Amino acid sequence: MKRILAIALSLLLAACGASMNLHRLAPGSVTLEQMRAKQKPTAEWKNADGTVTLEYSKQPVTAYNVMLDFDAKGALKQSRIVSVAENISLLKTGMTRAEVQRQVGSPASIFKDPATGGDIWEIPTDFPTDDYPQRAIIIHWHPVVDAATRIEMGNHYK
């Protein structure tokens, strides 16, 4: 019976990864170790309360990053898409790269700003418009200090 459940879980994880539906994983359906073994996360954070958050960036294939939150025992608590309006509205100039990444996930593209020499992050969002099929958060970084200097909405170019 355990072998059948393990095979079923492997198939479920493969299907989720292949179809980009990690955000639909149900609480308790997978453990932290199973996810780490199945698919390497883009980023991993150990939280102060003993919980762990894994980020899975599906960009530029899809318009979102997914965070999986695991409790202190390693069971999935929730899965969530993070490059959404509620999280984007919390971005502020002066935030560090780590703070931005924890809020909305990893960038799909990183460019150099020819004017300042700082980086520009492009993170596609779930905000399509009539003129452009995909919008993006554009974050400009200070060339020396780890701080966002400008955050704006723009168009995502693959």
C-alpha positions, 0 to 999 in steps of 0.5 A: 500500500505504501508503495502504491501511495508513493507511486501515486504521489510521484505521478502527482508531483510530476503532473504538477511540475509539468503542468505548472500547477504547483499552486494547486497542491492541497495542504498536507498532500506533499512533504518538504522532503518530497518536494526537494527530492522531486524538484529543486526550488528556485529559493528556500527560506527557513522562517523564524517559527521553524517553518520553511518556504520554497519558491518555484519560479516558472518564469518566463514560461508562465506569469507567476512564481509559486511559494510552498509553505511547510510547517515545522514538521515538513507538511505542506501548509499552503501553496500560493502564487506570489506575483499578484496585485496584493503582493505587488502593492507591498513593494516599496523603494528601499527594499532589498533584493531578498525582501522583494524576492520573498514578496513576489519571487525571482525575476524572469530577466535581469538587465543592466541599466545603461544610465546607472549601471544598476540592475533592472529586474523584470517579473511577469505578472498576472495582469494582461492588457488589451495591448500587451498579453503580459505585464511585468513589475520592473524594479530598478536597483541602486548600482552600489547599495542593495536597495530598490530605487524605482518600482513600476509596471511595464510590459514583459518582453520574452 
